Amino acid sequence: MDPNTKNFLSNQLMWIVISLGISFAISWFLPFPVSLVAIIGTFLAINFYMRRYQLRRMGAGGFGGSFLGGAGNSSQVNYACISCGQRHNQGSCPRCGSRMKRAEF
Ligand SMILES: [Zn+2]
């Protein structure tokens, strides 16, 4: 599994355990209707802070950066050697050294 995904999942699990513990504590100390409101409020607050924390950790180089990089690679023009057909993007063919090449899309 991707280490980032694994980290994200264990983080998520940790927050679920923490919020469960908090809701148990709240329902222990407060009477029913008040405890329900307090639990929902706590869940929303935890979600809000968790999202902010993860967004800050990802930053601009997270999903956006890798998406732009992937799109750039897929739209790149590929060249193939005219004499031997080897696909390459270098000045001369790495297999036969010919500088003649054609673009392949
Ligand atoms: Zn070649």
Backbone and ligand atoms as CSV (ligand in chain L), in Angstrom:
chain,resi,resn,atom,element,x,y,z
A,1,MET,N,N,0.855,-1.203,0.000
A,1,MET,CA,C,0.000,0.000,0.000
A,1,MET,C,C,0.889,1.252,0.000
A,2,ASP,N,N,0.422,2.263,-0.646
A,2,ASP,CA,C,1.114,3.543,-0.704
A,2,ASP,C,C,1.295,4.100,0.720
A,3,PRO,N,N,2.506,4.458,1.126
A,3,PRO,CA,C,2.734,4.932,2.509
A,3,PRO,C,C,1.890,6.133,2.879
A,4,ASN,N,N,1.610,7.023,1.909
A,4,ASN,CA,C,0.765,8.184,2.195
A,4,ASN,C,C,-0.653,7.759,2.537
A,5,THR,N,N,-1.189,6.799,1.757
A,5,THR,CA,C,-2.543,6.307,2.000
A,5,THR,C,C,-2.616,5.610,3.342
A,6,LYS,N,N,-1.577,4.813,3.657
A,6,LYS,CA,C,-1.525,4.089,4.911
A,6,LYS,C,C,-1.527,5.076,6.081
A,7,ASN,N,N,-0.713,6.115,5.949
A,7,ASN,CA,C,-0.622,7.153,6.970
A,7,ASN,C,C,-1.971,7.838,7.139
A,8,PHE,N,N,-2.620,8.142,6.029
A,8,PHE,CA,C,-3.925,8.796,6.041
A,8,PHE,C,C,-4.945,7.923,6.756
A,9,LEU,N,N,-4.946,6.599,6.449
A,9,LEU,CA,C,-5.921,5.685,7.048
A,9,LEU,C,C,-5.693,5.546,8.544
A,10,SER,N,N,-4.429,5.407,8.972
A,10,SER,CA,C,-4.160,5.258,10.406
A,10,SER,C,C,-4.497,6.548,11.137
A,11,ASN,N,N,-4.281,7.683,10.480
A,11,ASN,CA,C,-4.681,8.981,11.039
A,11,ASN,C,C,-6.183,9.026,11.240
A,12,GLN,N,N,-6.908,8.601,10.186
A,12,GLN,CA,C,-8.371,8.576,10.217
A,12,GLN,C,C,-8.855,7.697,11.364
A,13,LEU,N,N,-8.235,6.505,11.507
A,13,LEU,CA,C,-8.613,5.549,12.549
A,13,LEU,C,C,-8.370,6.149,13.930
A,14,MET,N,N,-7.227,6.836,14.070
A,14,MET,CA,C,-6.889,7.458,15.352
A,14,MET,C,C,-7.951,8.495,15.733
A,15,TRP,N,N,-8.381,9.297,14.732
A,15,TRP,CA,C,-9.387,10.320,15.009
A,15,TRP,C,C,-10.728,9.701,15.374
A,16,ILE,N,N,-11.069,8.570,14.717
A,16,ILE,CA,C,-12.338,7.892,15.034
A,16,ILE,C,C,-12.310,7.403,16.479
A,17,VAL,N,N,-11.171,6.797,16.887
A,17,VAL,CA,C,-11.035,6.302,18.259
A,17,VAL,C,C,-11.131,7.458,19.254
A,18,ILE,N,N,-10.446,8.574,18.926
A,18,ILE,CA,C,-10.466,9.742,19.819
A,18,ILE,C,C,-11.881,10.293,19.960
A,19,SER,N,N,-12.585,10.434,18.810
A,19,SER,CA,C,-13.934,11.011,18.887
A,19,SER,C,C,-14.907,10.055,19.582
A,20,LEU,N,N,-14.698,8.738,19.416
A,20,LEU,CA,C,-15.533,7.773,20.144
A,20,LEU,C,C,-15.321,7.916,21.648
A,21,GLY,N,N,-14.052,8.044,22.045
A,21,GLY,CA,C,-13.736,8.207,23.457
A,21,GLY,C,C,-14.356,9.470,24.018
A,22,ILE,N,N,-14.268,10.560,23.240
A,22,ILE,CA,C,-14.838,11.836,23.683
A,22,ILE,C,C,-16.348,11.721,23.822
A,23,SER,N,N,-17.011,11.069,22.841
A,23,SER,CA,C,-18.465,10.960,22.897
A,23,SER,C,C,-18.910,10.083,24.071
A,24,PHE,N,N,-18.121,9.033,24.379
A,24,PHE,CA,C,-18.429,8.207,25.552
A,24,PHE,C,C,-18.321,9.046,26.829
A,25,ALA,N,N,-17.255,9.851,26.909
A,25,ALA,CA,C,-17.045,10.686,28.088
A,25,ALA,C,C,-18.185,11.696,28.234
A,26,ILE,N,N,-18.579,12.301,27.079
A,26,ILE,CA,C,-19.651,13.308,27.128
A,26,ILE,C,C,-20.955,12.679,27.585
A,27,SER,N,N,-21.302,11.494,27.003
A,27,SER,CA,C,-22.581,10.859,27.359
A,27,SER,C,C,-22.557,10.368,28.808
A,28,TRP,N,N,-21.361,10.162,29.351
A,28,TRP,CA,C,-21.228,9.754,30.756
A,28,TRP,C,C,-21.520,10.926,31.695
A,29,PHE,N,N,-21.029,12.122,31.302
A,29,PHE,CA,C,-21.103,13.274,32.204
A,29,PHE,C,C,-22.362,14.113,32.002
A,30,LEU,N,N,-22.945,14.091,30.778
A,30,LEU,CA,C,-24.078,14.975,30.502
A,30,LEU,C,C,-25.362,14.160,30.331
A,31,PRO,N,N,-26.542,14.748,30.668
A,31,PRO,CA,C,-27.832,14.083,30.415
A,31,PRO,C,C,-28.124,13.981,28.928
A,32,PHE,N,N,-29.070,13.097,28.533
A,32,PHE,CA,C,-29.221,12.678,27.142
A,32,PHE,C,C,-29.313,13.782,26.080
A,33,PRO,N,N,-30.326,14.679,26.090
A,33,PRO,CA,C,-30.398,15.574,24.919
A,33,PRO,C,C,-29.187,16.481,24.797
A,34,VAL,N,N,-28.652,16.909,25.936
A,34,VAL,CA,C,-27.479,17.799,25.926
A,34,VAL,C,C,-26.262,17.043,25.397
A,35,SER,N,N,-26.098,15.780,25.800
A,35,SER,CA,C,-24.927,15.007,25.398
A,35,SER,C,C,-24.931,14.780,23.884
A,36,LEU,N,N,-26.138,14.546,23.310
A,36,LEU,CA,C,-26.225,14.308,21.864
A,36,LEU,C,C,-25.742,15.530,21.096
A,37,VAL,N,N,-26.219,16.714,21.491
A,37,VAL,CA,C,-25.809,17.964,20.841
A,37,VAL,C,C,-24.296,18.164,20.994
A,38,ALA,N,N,-23.795,17.891,22.211
A,38,ALA,CA,C,-22.370,18.079,22.482
A,38,ALA,C,C,-21.533,17.117,21.646
A,39,ILE,N,N,-21.999,15.864,21.479
A,39,ILE,CA,C,-21.262,14.866,20.698
A,39,ILE,C,C,-21.196,15.282,19.233
A,40,ILE,N,N,-22.354,15.732,18.695
A,40,ILE,CA,C,-22.382,16.160,17.290
A,40,ILE,C,C,-21.456,17.356,17.091
A,41,GLY,N,N,-21.505,18.303,18.039
A,41,GLY,CA,C,-20.626,19.468,17.964
A,41,GLY,C,C,-19.164,19.077,17.991
A,42,THR,N,N,-18.819,18.119,18.862
A,42,THR,CA,C,-17.435,17.663,18.971
A,42,THR,C,C,-16.984,16.991,17.682
A,43,PHE,N,N,-17.865,16.149,17.089
A,43,PHE,CA,C,-17.531,15.474,15.836
A,43,PHE,C,C,-17.253,16.479,14.730
A,44,LEU,N,N,-18.119,17.500,14.632
A,44,LEU,CA,C,-17.951,18.519,13.600
A,44,LEU,C,C,-16.642,19.272,13.805
A,45,ALA,N,N,-16.345,19.605,15.070
A,45,ALA,CA,C,-15.115,20.342,15.369
A,45,ALA,C,C,-13.893,19.505,15.016
A,46,ILE,N,N,-13.922,18.208,15.359
A,46,ILE,CA,C,-12.792,17.327,15.063
A,46,ILE,C,C,-12.614,17.194,13.555
A,47,ASN,N,N,-13.728,17.022,12.825
A,47,ASN,CA,C,-13.666,16.931,11.374
A,47,ASN,C,C,-13.049,18.175,10.764
A,48,PHE,N,N,-13.488,19.329,11.275
A,48,PHE,CA,C,-13.011,20.607,10.765
A,48,PHE,C,C,-11.502,20.739,10.954
A,49,TYR,N,N,-11.032,20.429,12.174
A,49,TYR,CA,C,-9.599,20.562,12.460
A,49,TYR,C,C,-8.790,19.525,11.712
A,50,MET,N,N,-9.345,18.287,11.551
A,50,MET,CA,C,-8.648,17.231,10.834
A,50,MET,C,C,-8.445,17.626,9.380
A,51,ARG,N,N,-9.486,18.204,8.759
A,51,ARG,CA,C,-9.398,18.597,7.363
A,51,ARG,C,C,-8.379,19.710,7.184
A,52,ARG,N,N,-8.407,20.680,8.093
A,52,ARG,CA,C,-7.451,21.786,8.008
A,52,ARG,C,C,-6.026,21.278,8.146
A,53,TYR,N,N,-5.829,20.330,9.082
A,53,TYR,CA,C,-4.511,19.765,9.346
A,53,TYR,C,C,-3.993,19.029,8.119
A,54,GLN,N,N,-4.882,18.230,7.472
A,54,GLN,CA,C,-4.458,17.448,6.319
A,54,GLN,C,C,-4.186,18.341,5.114
A,55,LEU,N,N,-5.010,19.394,4.929
A,55,LEU,CA,C,-4.804,20.316,3.820
A,55,LEU,C,C,-3.459,21.007,3.959
A,56,ARG,N,N,-3.114,21.411,5.193
A,56,ARG,CA,C,-1.863,22.096,5.426
A,56,ARG,C,C,-0.682,21.159,5.165
A,57,ARG,N,N,-0.851,19.877,5.563
A,57,ARG,CA,C,0.217,18.905,5.355
A,57,ARG,C,C,0.439,18.614,3.879
A,58,MET,N,N,-0.667,18.531,3.104
A,58,MET,CA,C,-0.555,18.248,1.673
A,58,MET,C,C,0.053,19.433,0.941
A,59,GLY,N,N,-0.407,20.641,1.283
A,59,GLY,CA,C,0.120,21.848,0.671
A,59,GLY,C,C,-0.178,21.908,-0.813
A,60,ALA,N,N,0.574,22.752,-1.523
A,60,ALA,CA,C,0.341,22.926,-2.953
A,60,ALA,C,C,0.958,21.775,-3.749
A,61,GLY,N,N,1.967,21.097,-3.190
A,61,GLY,CA,C,2.639,20.032,-3.922
A,61,GLY,C,C,1.963,18.685,-3.770
A,62,GLY,N,N,0.800,18.623,-3.144
A,62,GLY,CA,C,0.092,17.365,-2.943
A,62,GLY,C,C,-0.634,16.918,-4.189
A,63,PHE,N,N,-1.951,16.802,-4.082
A,63,PHE,CA,C,-2.757,16.298,-5.185
A,63,PHE,C,C,-2.593,17.170,-6.427
A,64,GLY,N,N,-2.627,18.495,-6.248
A,64,GLY,CA,C,-2.537,19.411,-7.383
A,64,GLY,C,C,-1.254,19.220,-8.154
A,65,GLY,N,N,-0.121,19.144,-7.446
A,65,GLY,CA,C,1.167,19.013,-8.097
A,65,GLY,C,C,1.281,17.729,-8.883
A,66,SER,N,N,0.886,16.594,-8.284
A,66,SER,CA,C,1.032,15.319,-8.973
A,66,SER,C,C,0.064,15.235,-10.150
A,67,PHE,N,N,-1.100,15.887,-10.010
A,67,PHE,CA,C,-2.070,15.878,-11.116
A,67,PHE,C,C,-1.493,16.611,-12.315
A,68,LEU,N,N,-0.915,17.789,-12.067
A,68,LEU,CA,C,-0.352,18.572,-13.162
A,68,LEU,C,C,0.805,17.829,-13.809
A,69,GLY,N,N,1.634,17.170,-12.990
A,69,GLY,CA,C,2.766,16.421,-13.530
A,69,GLY,C,C,2.293,15.279,-14.413
A,70,GLY,N,N,1.256,14.538,-13.974
A,70,GLY,CA,C,0.742,13.419,-14.742
A,70,GLY,C,C,0.152,13.866,-16.062
A,71,ALA,N,N,-0.590,14.987,-16.032
A,71,ALA,CA,C,-1.213,15.488,-17.252
A,71,ALA,C,C,-0.140,15.917,-18.244
A,72,GLY,N,N,0.941,16.534,-17.715
A,72,GLY,CA,C,2.025,16.969,-18.595
A,72,GLY,C,C,2.680,15.790,-19.286
A,73,ASN,N,N,2.878,14.677,-18.568
A,73,ASN,CA,C,3.530,13.505,-19.140
A,73,ASN,C,C,2.674,12.858,-20.218
A,74,SER,N,N,1.356,12.767,-19.985
A,74,SER,CA,C,0.499,12.030,-20.906
A,74,SER,C,C,0.316,12.777,-22.216
A,75,SER,N,N,0.430,14.132,-22.186
A,75,SER,CA,C,0.217,14.893,-23.407
A,75,SER,C,C,1.536,15.134,-24.149
A,76,GLN,N,N,2.627,14.567,-23.640
A,76,GLN,CA,C,3.932,14.768,-24.249
A,76,GLN,C,C,4.014,14.038,-25.586
A,77,VAL,N,N,4.690,14.670,-26.560
A,77,VAL,CA,C,4.850,14.043,-27.873
A,77,VAL,C,C,5.949,12.990,-27.783
A,78,ASN,N,N,5.674,11.813,-28.337
A,78,ASN,CA,C,6.686,10.768,-28.378
A,78,ASN,C,C,7.287,10.714,-29.774
A,79,TYR,N,N,8.582,10.406,-29.849
A,79,TYR,CA,C,9.264,10.294,-31.125
A,79,TYR,C,C,9.721,8.857,-31.322
A,80,ALA,N,N,9.716,8.441,-32.574
A,80,ALA,CA,C,10.206,7.110,-32.909
A,80,ALA,C,C,11.224,7.229,-34.027
A,81,CYS,N,N,12.279,6.447,-33.913
A,81,CYS,CA,C,13.360,6.458,-34.894
A,81,CYS,C,C,12.837,5.986,-36.261
A,82,ILE,N,N,13.222,6.693,-37.333
A,82,ILE,CA,C,12.746,6.320,-38.668
A,82,ILE,C,C,13.432,5.037,-39.136
A,83,SER,N,N,14.741,4.871,-38.843
A,83,SER,CA,C,15.458,3.716,-39.397
A,83,SER,C,C,15.180,2.421,-38.637
A,84,CYS,N,N,15.026,2.453,-37.288
A,84,CYS,CA,C,14.828,1.190,-36.568
A,84,CYS,C,C,13.515,1.142,-35.789
A,85,GLY,N,N,12.808,2.249,-35.674
A,85,GLY,CA,C,11.501,2.218,-35.025
A,85,GLY,C,C,11.545,2.334,-33.513
A,86,GLN,N,N,12.743,2.522,-32.932
A,86,GLN,CA,C,12.881,2.651,-31.481
A,86,GLN,C,C,12.205,3.941,-31.007
A,87,ARG,N,N,11.365,3.831,-29.986
A,87,ARG,CA,C,10.726,5.018,-29.421
A,87,ARG,C,C,11.685,5.694,-28.437
A,88,HIS,N,N,11.895,6.987,-28.621
A,88,HIS,CA,C,12.760,7.719,-27.696
A,88,HIS,C,C,12.460,9.204,-27.800
A,89,ASN,N,N,12.914,9.965,-26.805
A,89,ASN,CA,C,12.703,11.413,-26.813
A,89,ASN,C,C,14.042,12.139,-26.752
A,90,GLN,N,N,15.069,11.505,-27.271
A,90,GLN,CA,C,16.393,12.116,-27.229
A,90,GLN,C,C,16.763,12.681,-28.593
A,91,GLY,N,N,17.885,13.391,-28.639
A,91,GLY,CA,C,18.323,14.020,-29.875
A,91,GLY,C,C,18.622,12.990,-30.946
A,92,SER,N,N,19.297,11.879,-30.548
A,92,SER,CA,C,19.598,10.824,-31.504
A,92,SER,C,C,19.142,9.494,-30.922
A,93,CYS,N,N,18.889,8.536,-31.781
A,93,CYS,CA,C,18.350,7.243,-31.355
A,93,CYS,C,C,19.337,6.513,-30.445
A,94,PRO,N,N,18.915,6.028,-29.278
A,94,PRO,CA,C,19.824,5.310,-28.374
A,94,PRO,C,C,20.213,3.933,-28.919
A,95,ARG,N,N,19.457,3.395,-29.897
A,95,ARG,CA,C,19.766,2.056,-30.397
A,95,ARG,C,C,20.702,2.110,-31.604
A,96,CYS,N,N,20.359,2.980,-32.595
A,96,CYS,CA,C,21.176,2.988,-33.817
A,96,CYS,C,C,21.876,4.317,-34.049
A,97,GLY,N,N,21.596,5.342,-33.244
A,97,GLY,CA,C,22.316,6.605,-33.353
A,97,GLY,C,C,21.799,7.523,-34.424
A,98,SER,N,N,20.740,7.136,-35.132
A,98,SER,CA,C,20.190,7.997,-36.186
A,98,SER,C,C,19.504,9.206,-35.565
A,99,ARG,N,N,19.690,10.360,-36.230
A,99,ARG,CA,C,19.029,11.569,-35.725
A,99,ARG,C,C,17.675,11.786,-36.396
A,100,MET,N,N,17.321,10.933,-37.371
A,100,MET,CA,C,16.029,11.054,-38.053
A,100,MET,C,C,14.939,10.404,-37.202
A,101,LYS,N,N,13.882,11.172,-36.899
A,101,LYS,CA,C,12.794,10.609,-36.086
A,101,LYS,C,C,11.480,11.242,-36.497
A,102,ARG,N,N,10.395,10.521,-36.208
A,102,ARG,CA,C,9.070,11.048,-36.506
A,102,ARG,C,C,8.267,11.126,-35.205
A,103,ALA,N,N,7.319,12.065,-35.179
A,103,ALA,CA,C,6.510,12.249,-33.972
A,103,ALA,C,C,5.398,11.215,-33.934
A,104,GLU,N,N,5.154,10.665,-32.746
A,104,GLU,CA,C,4.022,9.740,-32.548
A,104,GLU,C,C,3.144,10.302,-31.439
A,105,PHE,N,N,1.832,10.324,-31.675
A,105,PHE,CA,C,0.933,10.904,-30.684
A,105,PHE,C,C,0.162,9.814,-29.959
L,1,ZN,ZN,ZN,17.125,3.922,-34.389
